[in-house]
Amino acid sequence: MERLQKVMANAGVASRRKSEDLIVDGHVKVNGKLVTELGTKVSKTDVIEVDGVPIYKEEPKYIMLYKPKNVISAVSDPTDRKVVVDFIQGVEERIYPIGRLDFDTTGLILLTNDGDFANLLTHPRYNIDKVYIATVNGIVDTKALTKLEHGVMIDGKKTSKARAKVISTNKEKKTSVVQLTIHEGWNHQVKNMFEAVGHEVYRLKRERFSFLDLGTLQPGEWRDLTAFEVDKLKKIALDE
């Protein structure tokens, strides 16, 4: 027996948190009966429906996408803007992004239909490195780097320790390119961290997620993760 929201997430309906919302909001039936309690457990033989559509057990799918600029990290958008799943052709599983990148941020994003895997990589207790390359205004000095590395205050909350280094500077244009490695995934976190030390972000790209990098992928291109990569990500998260 497993919790209903876990079964839904593993079937690719939505993330576990979104699945919980669907249950509470009255979208889910088990064996024809409406279920709104999050503690409900189901077996493999139970028939689960979401808005009248039966769910089925999908094979787990794990994908890396090079997210282009001006794309929503979601499965749909009410204003018909392009979303990350629009780039994943030929995949029948109901995948969704793990975490998010801002609309104008490019780079590595993972997608899956495995709720446990998604939770493992996004839960605050698991420290997964995320490496960003930011082009910012001004010349970033040692003082600013030190502040970033020790944590800065954002909306009354201090970020965890980070790693930061200047890749290059352009004194004529008065810009810097900085690599920033963080563990959290707060909303607009990287941009807000740089703003906290006096530097506006002009361009932002997520270059690595843990040991994964984009390799030869170009914006809009994707590939399946290998079984080795999936197992290694799980091990890194659980070992932290």
C-alpha positions as CSV (number, residue, x, y, z in Angstrom):
1,M,0.0,0.0,0.0
2,E,1.3,3.5,-0.9
3,R,0.0,7.0,-0.3
4,L,-2.3,8.2,-3.1
5,Q,-0.3,11.3,-3.9
6,K,2.9,9.2,-4.3
7,V,1.2,6.8,-6.7
8,M,-0.1,9.8,-8.7
9,A,3.3,11.4,-8.9
10,N,5.0,8.2,-9.9
11,A,2.4,7.8,-12.6
12,G,3.4,11.2,-14.0
13,V,0.1,13.0,-13.2
14,A,2.0,15.9,-11.5
15,S,4.6,16.5,-8.8
16,R,3.7,15.1,-5.4
17,R,2.8,18.5,-4.0
18,K,0.6,19.3,-7.0
19,S,-1.0,15.8,-6.7
20,E,-1.9,16.6,-3.1
21,D,-3.6,19.8,-4.3
22,L,-5.6,17.8,-6.8
23,I,-6.7,15.4,-4.1
24,V,-7.8,18.1,-1.6
25,D,-9.6,20.0,-4.4
26,G,-11.7,17.0,-5.3
27,H,-10.3,15.9,-8.6
28,V,-9.5,12.3,-7.6
29,K,-11.5,9.2,-7.3
30,V,-10.4,5.8,-6.1
31,N,-12.6,2.9,-7.2
32,G,-15.3,5.3,-8.2
33,K,-15.4,7.1,-4.8
34,L,-14.2,10.7,-4.4
35,V,-11.2,11.0,-2.1
36,T,-10.0,14.2,-0.5
37,E,-7.9,13.0,2.4
38,L,-4.1,13.1,1.9
39,G,-3.5,10.1,4.2
40,T,-5.4,7.7,1.8
41,K,-3.4,4.7,0.8
42,V,-4.0,2.6,-2.3
43,S,-3.0,-0.8,-3.6
44,K,-1.9,-1.8,-7.1
45,T,-5.3,-3.1,-7.9
46,D,-7.2,0.1,-7.0
47,V,-8.6,2.1,-9.9
48,I,-7.5,5.8,-9.6
49,E,-9.1,8.5,-11.7
50,V,-8.1,12.2,-12.0
51,D,-10.9,14.3,-13.5
52,G,-12.5,11.1,-14.8
53,V,-9.3,9.9,-16.5
54,P,-7.8,6.7,-15.2
55,I,-4.1,6.8,-14.4
56,Y,-1.7,4.1,-15.2
57,K,1.8,3.1,-14.1
58,E,4.3,4.6,-16.5
59,E,7.9,3.6,-16.9
60,P,10.1,6.2,-15.3
61,K,11.6,8.8,-17.6
62,Y,14.5,11.1,-16.9
63,I,15.4,13.9,-19.4
64,M,18.0,16.7,-19.5
65,L,17.0,19.8,-21.6
66,Y,19.0,22.8,-22.6
67,K,16.3,25.4,-21.8
68,P,16.3,28.3,-24.2
69,K,15.6,31.9,-23.2
70,N,12.0,33.1,-22.8
71,V,10.5,29.7,-22.0
72,I,8.3,28.8,-19.0
73,S,9.5,25.9,-16.7
74,A,6.1,24.3,-16.7
75,V,3.9,21.8,-18.6
76,S,1.5,24.5,-19.8
77,D,0.9,28.2,-19.7
78,P,-2.5,30.0,-19.7
79,T,-1.2,32.7,-22.0
80,D,0.2,30.1,-24.6
81,R,3.8,31.0,-24.0
82,K,6.3,28.2,-24.9
83,V,7.0,25.8,-22.1
84,V,9.8,23.3,-21.6
85,V,7.8,20.2,-22.5
86,D,7.1,21.7,-25.9
87,F,10.7,20.7,-26.9
88,I,10.3,17.1,-25.8
89,Q,9.0,15.3,-28.9
90,G,8.2,11.6,-29.2
91,V,7.8,11.0,-25.4
92,E,4.5,9.6,-24.3
93,E,5.1,9.7,-20.6
94,R,3.6,12.7,-18.7
95,I,6.8,14.4,-17.7
96,Y,7.3,17.7,-15.8
97,P,10.2,19.9,-14.9
98,I,12.2,19.3,-11.7
99,G,12.3,22.7,-10.1
100,R,12.4,25.7,-12.4
101,L,14.5,28.2,-14.3
102,D,13.3,31.8,-14.7
103,F,11.6,32.8,-17.9
104,D,14.7,34.6,-19.2
105,T,17.2,32.1,-17.7
106,T,18.8,29.5,-20.0
107,G,20.6,26.2,-19.3
108,L,20.2,22.8,-17.8
109,I,16.9,21.7,-16.5
110,L,15.7,18.1,-15.7
111,L,12.3,16.6,-16.4
112,T,10.8,13.4,-15.2
113,N,7.6,11.5,-14.3
114,D,9.2,10.0,-11.2
115,G,7.9,11.9,-8.2
116,D,10.3,10.4,-5.7
117,F,13.2,11.4,-7.9
118,A,11.9,14.9,-8.3
119,N,11.4,15.3,-4.6
120,L,14.9,13.9,-3.9
121,L,16.5,16.6,-6.1
122,T,14.4,19.6,-4.9
123,H,13.8,19.0,-1.2
124,P,15.8,21.5,1.0
125,R,17.4,18.8,3.0
126,Y,19.3,17.5,0.0
127,N,22.2,19.7,-1.0
128,I,22.6,19.4,-4.7
129,D,25.1,21.8,-6.4
130,K,23.7,24.1,-9.1
131,V,26.2,26.0,-11.0
132,Y,25.2,29.3,-12.8
133,I,27.1,31.7,-15.1
134,A,25.9,35.2,-14.6
135,T,26.8,38.3,-16.7
136,V,26.2,41.3,-14.3
137,N,26.7,45.0,-14.4
138,G,29.8,46.5,-12.7
139,I,33.1,45.0,-11.8
140,V,32.6,42.4,-9.1
141,D,35.3,42.7,-6.4
142,T,36.6,40.4,-3.7
143,K,34.3,42.0,-1.1
144,A,31.2,41.1,-3.1
145,L,32.4,37.6,-3.7
146,T,33.0,37.1,0.0
147,K,29.4,38.3,0.8
148,L,28.0,35.9,-1.8
149,E,30.0,33.0,-0.4
150,H,29.0,33.6,3.2
151,G,25.3,34.2,2.4
152,V,23.2,37.3,1.8
153,M,19.9,38.4,3.2
154,I,16.9,38.0,0.8
155,D,13.5,38.9,2.1
156,G,14.6,38.5,5.7
157,K,16.2,35.1,5.1
158,K,19.9,34.4,4.7
159,T,21.1,32.2,1.9
160,S,23.4,29.2,2.6
161,K,27.1,29.4,1.9
162,A,28.0,29.5,-1.8
163,R,31.0,29.4,-4.1
164,A,31.7,32.3,-6.3
165,K,34.5,33.3,-8.7
166,V,34.9,35.9,-11.4
167,I,35.4,34.4,-14.8
168,S,36.1,37.6,-16.7
169,T,35.5,41.4,-16.6
170,N,35.0,44.0,-19.3
171,K,36.1,47.4,-17.9
172,E,34.9,49.2,-21.1
173,K,31.4,47.8,-20.8
174,K,31.6,47.7,-17.0
175,T,30.4,44.1,-16.8
176,S,31.6,40.9,-15.1
177,V,31.0,37.2,-15.8
178,V,30.7,35.3,-12.5
179,Q,30.3,31.6,-11.7
180,L,28.0,31.0,-8.7
181,T,27.4,27.6,-7.1
182,I,24.5,27.3,-4.8
183,H,22.4,24.5,-3.1
184,E,19.0,26.1,-2.7
185,G,16.5,26.9,-5.4
186,W,14.6,29.9,-4.2
187,N,12.5,32.0,-6.6
188,H,14.8,34.3,-8.5
189,Q,17.6,33.4,-6.0
190,V,20.7,34.0,-8.1
191,K,19.4,37.4,-9.4
192,N,18.5,38.5,-5.9
193,M,21.8,37.4,-4.5
194,F,23.7,39.5,-7.0
195,E,21.3,42.5,-6.5
196,A,22.0,42.2,-2.7
197,V,25.7,42.9,-3.4
198,G,25.0,45.7,-5.9
199,H,25.1,44.0,-9.2
200,E,22.2,43.6,-11.6
201,V,22.1,40.3,-13.7
202,Y,21.9,40.9,-17.4
203,R,22.2,37.2,-18.5
204,L,21.9,34.0,-16.5
205,K,22.6,30.4,-17.5
206,R,22.6,27.2,-15.4
207,E,25.7,25.4,-16.5
208,R,25.6,22.3,-14.3
209,F,23.3,20.4,-12.0
210,S,25.4,18.3,-9.7
211,F,27.9,16.5,-11.9
212,L,25.7,16.9,-15.0
213,D,26.6,19.5,-17.7
214,L,25.1,20.3,-21.0
215,G,27.8,18.8,-23.1
216,T,27.1,19.2,-26.8
217,L,23.5,20.1,-26.4
218,Q,22.3,23.3,-28.0
219,P,19.3,25.5,-26.8
220,G,16.1,23.5,-27.3
221,E,17.9,20.1,-27.5
222,W,17.5,17.3,-25.0
223,R,18.6,13.8,-24.2
224,D,17.6,10.9,-21.9
225,L,19.7,10.5,-18.7
226,T,21.5,7.2,-18.5
227,A,20.7,4.7,-15.8
228,F,24.2,5.4,-14.3
229,E,23.5,9.1,-14.2
230,V,20.1,8.6,-12.5
231,D,21.6,6.3,-9.9
232,K,24.5,8.6,-9.3
233,L,22.2,11.6,-8.7
234,K,20.2,9.6,-6.2
235,K,23.3,8.5,-4.4
236,I,24.7,12.1,-4.2
237,A,21.4,13.4,-2.8
238,L,21.1,10.6,-0.2
239,D,24.8,10.9,0.8
240,E,24.6,14.6,1.5
